[in-house]
Amino acid sequence: MIVLKTSRELSLMRKAGKISQKALRLAGEAVEPGVSTWEIDKIIRQYIESEGATPNFLGYGGFPASACISVNNVVIHGIPSKSTILKKGDIVGIDTGACYEGFNGDNAWTFACGEISEEARALLEATEKSLYLGIEQAVPGRRVGDIGHAVQEYVEARKYSVVREFVGHGVGAKLHEDPSVPNYGTPGRGVRLLPGMTIAIEPMVNLGKPGVKILDDGWTTVTRDGSLSAHFEHTVAITPDGPVILTQLD
């Protein structure tokens, strides 16, 4: 069931989104060689809780941390660890969010750890661009397929691959709500977008082939061919005046 948000609920989601975005930025600033992913997760949790919110990933489905931190060929759901030490040249996907007064923000970004290869930088730039192309389609009357097509068309034209097994989603009182928002699709197909809908658009793009697999911990998802993967995400409200990014600082 798709839940349309009231103006009050959108206001709470905007607050949750701002906390989520600030936590993500603080995490990105901590991405340096020699830092563990556990240390970054600690920064995220401390900030979110200092704002009177809760990390919405912590304990979600049994997830043991406040953020998913995914390095290089890890697509999503990387578990922070004291033993995972970042090094120069890594790309680091951080996915986190905050729950504030019962409503959720959800966002992700892939950060460069020091100087990275041109190949890696091009992947990050293309994935980030595809996110904003998807957001441009998030207007009343368009369909979910328009969002996915915009992402897919841009990414595949550059010889990258879109992950199929994991998709974007509605966000609200629950972290994951209807509808599903794939990063691929056919224009004019799928759920129609209406004012009051709030969705997470989150391209997951591989340098190599699209296949992924989940490791034995039940969470960590990696590319099957070992290629790099990037992940960018915003929570977006559908409004009569166009898309409004809720996970964005003023």
C-alpha angles and dihedrals in degrees: 000000000000114000118209111211126231121227089260092052091048089053091054090047090052089055091047089048094052091051089048092050095047090050089051092050092049088050091050091052088055094055102111136131111279096027119119122227087235090062091052091050089053091054091052095050095046093051096046092049091046087061093056093256134110129235101253095205094056107105093354104150086344096305106161102213145050095246142022108239113190122186126203108312093017105105100191143332097045109170114230113243140178087228095056103087118182120233135193111282096030122129112217123201113201119190119182145136147182134236111216121184091337100315131100140226120195128187142152139190135179113228132198116237102216116309113354132190121275088242091057094044092052090052092052093047093049093048093049091049091050090054092058092044088055091048090053088063093053097101131123113278096024120105136235089252090063090059094047093045092053091053095043096046094052096044098044092047085064092050095253125129131238117223110239104187095066127046144172121271149189117285131201135100083355123050090228119036137152136316113057111222110204122196090231133050152116121285113252094019132106134030115352114241116238134185109269096036116125119198140173111231109196124166114203107194131183127208089217132023122342098242120116136179135200117234125230093271087072094236116055108093118195137179111266092225095046094245124145120271133199131201129192126173143175132179107234133192120214107225136169087252095052136268119339117199107222095186095063131103120229 
